[in-house]
Amino acid sequence: MRAMLFEEAGQPLRMADMAIPKPFPGQLLIHVHACAVCRTDLHVVDGQLTKPKLPLIPGHEIVGTVEQLGDRVERFKIGDRVGVPWLGWTCGECSYCRSRQENLCDSAKFTGYTLDGGYAEYTVADQRYCFRIPESYSDAEAAPLLCAGLIGYRSLVKAGQGKRLGIYGFGAAAHIVAQLARYQKREIYAFTRPGDEEAKRFALGFGAVWAGGSNESPPVKLDAAIIFAPVGELVPQALSAVDKGGTVVCGGIHMSDIPSFPYSILWEERSICSVANLTRRDGEEFMALAPSVPVRTEVQTFRLEEANEALSRLRAGQVQGAAVLLSGLD
C-alpha cells in the first residue's frame, strides 16, 4: 500500500510503499477512503508534540470500509463504513478510565501520533474506538467530523449554556461548532486573523452575527469563548471579552505560552479550562446529533500524495473549512 511517512520533525512527509497491516484480535483492517488534515497533524510534523512513534503514518480523522476482521471482533462486519478518531486505545483500568474520563487515561494511545493513522491506503484500528458514520455524509464530508467535529462538540459542552459565544480561530472545528450553536439558538461572535476579510465572510456565512479580528473587542460581552487558534495571547483577550461568570475554553492540544495578565480580568468568577482528547461517549452523542442539525462540512480535497501541500496550506491559513486527503485507491 501507499502511505505518507513522517520520519523527522520539520521534514516533509515521504511517500512509501508498505505492507498492508494485519489486524490483531479486536482490530479492524480498514480500507481508507478519506482522512482529514488536522492542526494537530501540524503540531506533530512541526515537532511541537514531541513523543510520536517513528516512523509514523499521521492522520486521525479517518473514514473507510472494513476489509478484514481480527479475532473477537463483534461490533462490525466486512463492508461496514467506519470512522477512526484521535483516541485509539485506553487501558480501562486507571482511575480516569474507571471514572468515565477515558480521555485522560494514563496509558492512552492516539491515532496518527502513537499509532499509525490514515495518511495511507489502509490502516488498522481497535473496534472499540471506531464509530459508525451517518449515511447522509460522503466520505470526504464525514472525515472532519472525527476530530474537528468531536473536539468542537466537547468544547461547546465545556462552554456551558450561555447564549453569546465567541469563537477564536474560524477553521475546521469552528465552522462545525457554529452550526451546533446556532441549532441551540446561540449567537456566534467570530474572531479571525486581523485583516483576513475572506475568513470573516466565511464565518458570517456559517451564521456568525459578528466577525472581527482577534485583536478586536466584540460589540457585547460574551457568555463564553472557545479558542481553537493555538495562540496563547488570545487567552487574556478572551477573558477580557467574556462577562462575569464566563468561561474560556482552550480547544487545542497545543498552544503557545499564555502571557501574564491582570487578575482583574479573571476575577468575578470567570474561568479557563482546556479540552483534552475525546471520549467514546462524545463520539456517539455527536454522531447522532450531526445529521439532525444537519451539520454541513466545508472541505477542500487533496490526493494522498499531496499531503505536504495540504499541510502547508493549513499552516499558512489558506484552508477554508477542512482539508481532506483522498486515498485514490479505487
C-alpha positions as a printed NumPy array, in Angstrom:
array([[  0.   ,   0.   ,   0.   ],
       [  0.994,   3.637,  -0.389],
       [  1.479,   5.692,   2.757],
       [  2.835,   9.113,   3.659],
       [  5.538,   8.677,   6.301],
       [  6.65 ,  11.151,   8.949],
       [ 10.266,  10.461,   9.912],
       [ 11.71 ,  13.669,  11.36 ],
       [ 10.279,  16.915,  12.719],
       [ 10.44 ,  19.755,  10.236],
       [ 10.925,  17.438,   7.26 ],
       [  8.26 ,  16.8  ,   4.598],
       [  6.366,  13.536,   4.641],
       [  7.701,  10.84 ,   2.336],
       [  5.594,   8.618,   0.094],
       [  6.433,   4.971,   0.799],
       [  5.313,   1.53 ,  -0.353],
       [  4.467,  -0.558,   2.697],
       [  2.919,  -3.903,   3.514],
       [ -0.783,  -3.831,   4.288],
       [ -1.053,  -4.205,   8.083],
       [ -2.684,  -7.274,   9.62 ],
       [ -5.432,  -6.797,  12.203],
       [ -4.703,  -8.189,  15.661],
       [ -7.5  ,  -9.579,  17.84 ],
       [-10.15 ,  -6.928,  18.344],
       [ -8.896,  -4.835,  15.415],
       [-10.317,  -3.912,  12.016],
       [ -8.377,  -3.647,   8.775],
       [ -9.822,  -0.556,   7.135],
       [ -9.593,   0.446,   3.501],
       [ -9.128,   4.207,   3.872],
       [-11.229,   6.386,   1.601],
       [-10.679,   9.791,   3.218],
       [ -8.623,  11.311,   6.018],
       [ -8.98 ,  14.922,   7.088],
       [ -5.897,  17.014,   7.794],
       [ -5.979,  18.451,  11.312],
       [ -3.993,  21.201,  13.017],
       [ -2.838,  18.507,  15.443],
       [ -1.111,  16.855,  12.475],
       [  0.814,  20.106,  12.05 ],
       [  1.817,  20.046,  15.706],
       [  3.155,  16.52 ,  15.167],
       [  5.115,  17.113,  11.951],
       [  6.424,  20.5  ,  13.147],
       [  7.767,  18.911,  16.348],
       [  5.505,  20.695,  18.83 ],
       [  4.15 ,  17.34 ,  20.016],
       [  7.374,  15.642,  20.91 ],
       [  6.67 ,  11.947,  21.503],
       [  5.379,  10.408,  18.269],
       [  6.231,   6.866,  17.242],
       [  8.75 ,   6.992,  14.408],
       [  8.394,   6.384,  11.6  ],
       [  4.738,   7.372,  11.724],
       [  1.781,   7.446,   9.371],
       [ -0.113,  10.586,  10.503],
       [ -3.837,  11.218,  10.331],
       [ -6.666,  10.712,  12.822],
       [ -9.871,  11.726,  11.034],
       [-10.289,   8.541,   9.037],
       [-13.266,   7.26 ,   7.065],
       [-13.167,   3.907,   5.305],
       [-14.701,   0.487,   4.954],
       [-13.896,  -2.639,   6.931],
       [-11.905,  -5.059,   4.769],
       [-10.829,  -7.704,   7.289],
       [-11.707,  -8.613,  10.871],
       [ -9.302,  -9.619,  13.586],
       [-10.317, -12.345,  16.009],
       [-13.049, -11.489,  18.521],
       [-14.461,  -8.571,  16.527],
       [-18.175,  -8.279,  17.236],
       [-19.203,  -4.655,  16.63 ],
       [-18.608,  -4.505,  12.88 ],
       [-18.673,  -6.703,   9.79 ],
       [-16.793,  -6.633,   6.491],
       [-18.059,  -3.807,   4.301],
       [-19.213,  -1.549,   7.134],
       [-18.235,   2.12 ,   6.848],
       [-16.442,   3.328,   9.968],
       [-14.693,   6.384,  11.337],
       [-11.463,   6.348,  13.333],
       [-10.755,   9.271,  15.723],
       [ -7.731,  10.564,  17.662],
       [ -8.334,   8.399,  20.744],
       [ -7.217,   4.941,  19.649],
       [ -6.859,   2.905,  22.868],
       [ -7.191,   3.23 ,  26.634],
       [ -6.275,   0.855,  29.443],
       [ -9.717,   0.647,  31.053],
       [ -8.081,   0.232,  34.463],
       [ -6.655,   3.567,  35.649],
       [ -8.636,   5.931,  37.855],
       [ -9.565,   8.087,  34.873],
       [-10.922,   5.186,  32.837],
       [-12.872,   3.933,  35.835],
       [-14.448,   7.373,  36.375],
       [-15.657,   7.87 ,  32.772],
       [-12.732,  10.152,  31.956],
       [-11.004,   7.839,  29.497],
       [ -9.834,  10.895,  27.561],
       [ -7.331,  11.41 ,  30.405],
       [ -6.144,   7.776,  30.562],
       [ -2.559,   7.497,  31.829],
       [ -1.679,   4.979,  29.105],
       [ -3.815,   6.177,  26.197],
       [ -2.68 ,   5.68 ,  22.607],
       [ -3.547,   8.108,  19.843],
       [ -4.217,   7.558,  16.155],
       [ -1.702,   9.333,  13.954],
       [  0.636,  10.01 ,  16.887],
       [  1.472,   6.875,  18.879],
       [ -0.463,   4.617,  16.475],
       [ -0.239,   4.691,  12.69 ],
       [ -3.052,   6.695,  11.149],
       [ -4.889,   7.391,   7.931],
       [ -2.458,   9.071,   5.533],
       [ -2.395,   5.717,   3.768],
       [ -4.499,   3.35 ,   1.712],
       [ -5.098,   1.01 ,   4.659],
       [ -4.973,   1.237,   8.431],
       [ -5.865,  -0.911,  11.438],
       [ -7.881,   0.27 ,  14.428],
       [ -9.33 ,  -1.107,  17.644],
       [-13.018,  -1.837,  17.015],
       [-13.964,  -0.325,  20.391],
       [-12.77 ,   3.132,  19.354],
       [-14.379,   3.263,  15.911],
       [-17.701,   4.901,  15.097],
       [-20.416,   4.246,  12.564],
       [-20.692,   7.083,  10.058],
       [-24.11 ,   8.636,   9.34 ],
       [-25.252,   7.649,   5.861],
       [-26.06 ,  11.231,   4.868],
       [-22.359,  12.156,   4.627],
       [-19.934,  11.319,   1.847],
       [-16.531,  10.013,   2.9  ],
       [-14.875,  13.424,   2.438],
       [-17.68 ,  15.258,   4.226],
       [-17.592,  12.838,   7.156],
       [-13.834,  12.909,   7.763],
       [-13.721,  16.298,   9.601],
       [-16.415,  15.087,  11.985],
       [-13.868,  12.691,  13.538],
       [-11.822,  15.435,  15.244],
       [-12.901,  18.938,  14.247],
       [-16.453,  17.841,  14.998],
       [-15.777,  15.759,  18.088],
       [-13.359,  18.155,  19.793],
       [-15.572,  21.046,  18.793],
       [-18.575,  19.316,  20.347],
       [-16.688,  18.635,  23.585],
       [-15.519,  22.273,  23.658],
       [-19.071,  23.506,  23.186],
       [-20.304,  21.364,  26.066],
       [-17.497,  22.717,  28.265],
       [-18.5  ,  26.271,  27.346],
       [-21.833,  25.877,  29.125],
       [-25.276,  27.044,  28.099],
       [-24.689,  30.782,  27.601],
       [-26.303,  32.484,  24.614],
       [-23.414,  34.651,  23.354],
       [-20.479,  32.504,  22.252],
       [-17.15 ,  33.771,  20.959],
       [-15.004,  31.575,  18.696],
       [-11.335,  32.447,  18.166],
       [ -9.896,  30.867,  15.01 ],
       [-12.584,  30.112,  12.449],
       [-11.427,  26.936,  10.726],
       [-12.445,  23.287,  10.587],
       [-13.679,  22.926,  14.165],
       [-15.244,  26.382,  14.36 ],
       [-17.401,  26.035,  11.269],
       [-18.899,  22.851,  12.752],
       [-19.331,  24.311,  16.258],
       [-21.055,  27.37 ,  14.796],
       [-23.717,  25.161,  13.256],
       [-24.273,  23.281,  16.511],
       [-24.505,  26.563,  18.426],
       [-26.996,  28.066,  16.004],
       [-29.081,  24.887,  16.291],
       [-29.101,  25.558,  20.04 ],
       [-30.284,  29.158,  19.416],
       [-26.993,  30.793,  20.42 ],
       [-25.309,  33.853,  18.916],
       [-21.84 ,  33.401,  17.385],
       [-19.145,  36.083,  17.544],
       [-16.222,  35.059,  15.32 ],
       [-12.624,  36.209,  15.737],
       [-10.27 ,  35.722,  12.786],
       [ -6.741,  36.718,  11.843],
       [ -6.592,  40.53 ,  11.715],
       [ -7.248,  41.745,   8.196],
       [ -8.481,  38.382,   6.874],
       [-11.664,  39.51 ,   5.148],
       [-12.214,  36.14 ,   3.494],
       [-12.226,  34.421,   6.892],
       [-14.74 ,  36.96 ,   8.172],
       [-17.024,  36.276,   5.217],
       [-16.631,  32.539,   5.825],
       [-17.677,  32.945,   9.463],
       [-20.657,  35.133,   8.58 ],
       [-21.678,  32.545,   6.001],
       [-21.902,  29.977,   8.797],
       [-24.203,  32.136,  10.881],
       [-21.953,  34.416,  12.93 ],
       [-23.789,  37.588,  13.946],
       [-20.457,  39.456,  14.094],
       [-16.97 ,  38.78 ,  12.741],
       [-13.833,  40.733,  13.522],
       [-10.119,  40.426,  14.007],
       [ -8.754,  38.587,  17.023],
       [ -7.39 ,  41.933,  18.225],
       [-10.871,  43.489,  18.319],
       [-13.475,  43.613,  21.07 ],
       [-16.937,  42.2  ,  20.336],
       [-19.918,  44.568,  20.43 ],
       [-21.349,  42.814,  23.513],
       [-19.971,  40.913,  26.476],
       [-19.789,  37.174,  25.804],
       [-21.105,  34.379,  27.989],
       [-18.296,  32.06 ,  26.879],
       [-15.487,  31.788,  24.354],
       [-13.757,  28.869,  22.65 ],
       [-10.201,  29.281,  21.393],
       [ -9.227,  26.989,  18.525],
       [ -6.247,  29.051,  17.315],
       [ -3.038,  27.796,  19.021],
       [ -2.121,  31.294,  20.195],
       [ -1.644,  31.8  ,  23.929],
       [ -2.031,  35.565,  23.8  ],
       [ -5.698,  35.045,  22.877],
       [ -6.46 ,  33.737,  26.38 ],
       [ -6.302,  37.138,  28.153],
       [ -8.076,  38.726,  25.194],
       [-10.907,  36.215,  25.508],
       [-11.059,  36.687,  29.284],
       [-11.483,  40.417,  28.717],
       [-14.323,  39.713,  26.282],
       [-16.393,  37.385,  28.494],
       [-18.857,  38.632,  31.071],
       [-18.871,  37.828,  34.78 ],
       [-19.083,  34.087,  35.361],
       [-17.984,  33.41 ,  31.792],
       [-15.807,  30.522,  30.643],
       [-12.888,  30.48 ,  28.21 ],
       [-12.311,  27.031,  26.679],
       [ -8.949,  26.207,  25.072],
       [ -9.86 ,  23.634,  22.458],
       [ -6.448,  22.67 ,  21.068],
       [ -3.857,  20.093,  22.09 ],
       [ -1.006,  22.631,  21.793],
       [ -0.841,  26.369,  22.358],
       [  1.942,  28.912,  22.564],
       [  2.692,  30.256,  26.026],
       [ -0.027,  32.307,  27.683],
       [  1.319,  35.743,  28.692],
       [  0.771,  37.096,  32.189],
       [ -2.423,  39.04 ,  32.694],
       [ -4.035,  41.083,  35.486],
       [ -6.134,  39.174,  37.977],
       [ -8.973,  41.647,  37.369],
       [ -9.909,  40.009,  34.049],
       [-10.187,  36.595,  35.732],
       [-11.996,  37.841,  38.823],
       [-15.807,  37.771,  39.1  ],
       [-15.781,  34.014,  38.664],
       [-14.53 ,  33.846,  35.115],
       [-12.753,  30.561,  34.394],
       [-10.324,  28.963,  31.939],
       [-10.359,  25.285,  31.016],
       [ -8.838,  23.037,  28.382],
       [-10.257,  20.195,  26.336],
       [ -8.174,  17.028,  26.112],
       [ -8.89 ,  14.343,  23.53 ],
       [-12.406,  12.857,  23.492],
       [-14.419,  10.036,  24.97 ],
       [-16.359,   7.397,  23.108],
       [-19.484,   8.86 ,  24.648],
       [-18.672,  12.191,  22.947],
       [-18.446,  10.338,  19.661],
       [-21.732,   8.513,  19.985],
       [-23.563,  11.688,  21.044],
       [-22.093,  13.825,  18.29 ],
       [-22.602,  11.272,  15.511],
       [-26.274,  11.057,  16.49 ],
       [-26.636,  14.851,  16.667],
       [-24.787,  15.895,  13.482],
       [-27.375,  14.632,  10.947],
       [-30.195,  16.175,  12.97 ],
       [-28.828,  19.727,  12.766],
       [-27.786,  18.929,   9.999],
       [-24.088,  19.769,  10.267],
       [-22.537,  20.593,   6.907],
       [-18.794,  20.36 ,   6.425],
       [-16.854,  22.579,   4.052],
       [-13.97 ,  20.556,   2.606],
       [-11.09 ,  21.027,   0.2  ],
       [ -9.855,  17.705,  -1.157],
       [ -6.303,  16.653,  -1.968],
       [ -4.816,  13.421,  -3.288],
       [ -2.893,  11.313,  -0.778],
       [  0.394,  12.252,  -2.41 ],
       [ -0.479,  15.938,  -1.898],
       [ -0.405,  15.627,   1.905],
       [  2.551,  18.004,   2.229],
       [  0.731,  20.619,   0.161],
       [ -2.383,  20.263,   2.323],
       [ -0.3  ,  20.681,   5.487],
       [  1.481,  23.724,   4.058],
       [ -1.783,  25.396,   3.138],
       [ -3.229,  24.688,   6.571],
       [ -0.094,  26.103,   8.216],
       [ -0.437,  29.284,   6.142],
       [ -4.135,  29.713,   6.956],
       [ -5.141,  29.04 ,   3.354],
       [ -7.781,  26.366,   4.017],
       [-11.413,  27.338,   4.43 ],
       [-13.13 ,  24.618,   6.421],
       [-11.173,  21.356,   6.39 ],
       [ -8.571,  19.817,   4.096],
       [ -9.23 ,  16.147,   3.3  ],
       [ -6.911,  13.58 ,   1.699],
       [ -8.468,  11.035,  -0.648],
       [ -6.561,   7.771,  -0.951],
       [ -7.38 ,   7.28 ,  -4.611],
       [ -7.137,   3.516,  -4.201],
       [-10.393,   2.996,  -6.05 ]])
